[in-house]
Amino acid sequence: LQVKNPRTGEYDYTIKPLAAKDIEEKAADLKLAQIHWQQAEIEYRIACLQAWKAQVILHKERLIEALAKDTGRIWETKLEVDMVATSIDRWCKIAEEFFKKTDPKQSSIPFISLQQGLKAYGLIGVISPWNFPLLLSLIDTIPALLAGCAVIVKPSEVTPRFIEVINLTLAPLQNTLTFVAGDGIIGEALIDNCDMICFTGSTATGRKVYDRAAKRMIPVFLELGGKDAAIVCENADLDLASSSILWGSTANAGQSCLSIERVFVHQNVFDEFVEKLVEKAKKIALNSDSINEGKIGPIIFEKQVDIINYQLKDALMHGASIAYGNVECQIINGGYYCLPTIVTNVTNSMMLMQEETFGPIIPIMPFKNNEEALQLANSTIYGLSGAVFAATQNEAIHLGTQMVCGAVSINDCALTAIMHEGEKASFKLSGIGGTRMGPNAIKRFMRQQVMIIKNNAENDPWWYN
Ligand code: NAD
């Protein structure tokens, strides 16, 4: 499989996926290693993860280099690699608390007590997308390892260069983690050989994963597409809201599931808000000349360029206007780029307002009152996250709790990118399964088991007399 460099447009890297039979063998080895891994005390697993963290830090520069080549950005890449260490520490702390031993409890029958336990699933298959190749490969992997599972990760074939490097760091994990390169065929092989699947990617592929996993009756956790809305109330701080929304919509060139992709602004402050946003957007430069300068990197995946262009064209054809930005992605030095693009005169039925764009595009629509704002915000098939800006926290929270999505940033945007402690689910077609953050994320990887203990030496009253 040929891999494209998004800054030059050249195919300058190749991956050679394993055969499905090799995946079967790898899965068998991992399942064997998992038996000892789950029998070990949590302190042992934490020590192994800490030793792994040290290896990741040792290979940090090589990881950054590989990820930056695949994604064409540097600032986000450094953050992505730095977040590995902090997230290992965070999960180790949560796991320590989670695995605290509890004494057997008396049941409702006087001579029977119960000892609740949790048993790890065996092998978890993690299938990840190209927008944050490392972060999204590890977001489920780390809690799964701490839970006592083994993990096989298949990152996206669009951004696979870091696999070579990360596989050099894994020795401390006792053969319980590996990364394999490949496309959907290898993804399918994971579904066929693992005991549970954690998938992050598009809703379309998520359906296929769900379907295949259903045939084996294995549990799946799907984290899929989004079309996050921001609501800006009449009394909101427009300076704060415009700065936050500009970042929340265009960071990583909008290639985040939790990007703000629709903005609803109260009609009385609409023009003022758009003016502020345009003024600020003009100062945000592309990084096309140098990866170390500018804020907006290239569109990583060529097929995404077609989607962005198609949605913009459709919106313009139906009467939308560009208040600032590009009418389509531009080619610079072989890469595809798009300025922060502010689109007005949009209607809610436009593709741009309904389908995931995954680019730095900010369509803005006015609303009359809070009821209408909520109705518009809730009117897509997605329910990942959202944002509300209002004069008081109470007012914003009041609206936020009526949004049909798993996380709402209050007087800020896209906080789930940074804050990984709050527990949340993905609603509607944005996903299925429990939270991937907080203590309950570890629980996903475990089955409940109970020891039902007879405490006396007498005949039970229900036995044959
Ligand atoms: P994608 O669905 O095209 O691919 C995701 C992964 O699935 C890749 O590794 C791919 O090789 C694999 N795959 C493809 N076909 C498969 C199959 N039949 N069986 C098993 N695996 C298969 O998604 P993408 O384009 O890489 O990523 C962008 C999408 O990911 C966007 O929709 C974005 O919203 C979503 N995303 C969601 C979250 C979240 O947390 N909800 C986070 C980041 C990205």
Boltz pocket constraint, residues with backbone or C-beta under 6 A from the ligand:
constraints:
  - pocket:
      binder: B
      contacts: [[A, 127], [A, 128], [A, 129], [A, 130], [A, 131], [A, 136], [A, 154], [A, 155], [A, 156], [A, 157], [A, 182], [A, 183], [A, 184], [A, 185], [A, 186], [A, 187], [A, 188], [A, 200], [A, 201], [A, 202], [A, 203], [A, 204], [A, 205], [A, 206], [A, 208], [A, 209], [A, 223], [A, 224], [A, 225], [A, 226], [A, 256], [A, 257], [A, 356], [A, 358], [A, 384], [A, 426], [A, 430], [A, 431]]
      max_distance: 6.0
